[in-house]
């Protein structure tokens, strides 16, 4: 039960970070902006992994994959 909760919250956390980065990137993509820089540094490792697996995936595609992964974790663990 504990592993299930940890995975669920971790995936949810990254999902919201990716969504936050997507929303902020509509306004700025300047790494000198401290808010965008925080989101960039927090999500870039996830983006690198996702780009290797899905080379043509967009940010919303990554969010959809995270949502599906989260549902599978909650349902089957």
Steps between C-alpha positions, in 0.01 A plus 500: 500500500780742581684441172176563313451836673860607446485415128162666463612825664832502314335456162237761590773743605685461170172526309424837660858618443475416129165678477645801681794511263264480202290789629797718590666431164204668332618828653878462511776255417775715644715306748585828671142505631531333843156334492555347158852395600363307800246316285763438232754352741237286670350357182796476263612153623148372431499665157835338412363155580175571314688630194700178480187284520268726297715716269199679350303540823375839610448628851134405500595152380733470800219609731266240349764230550542608863124492559475150351798385706341645813172320431684172446694541824186572700303220340753216495724558802 
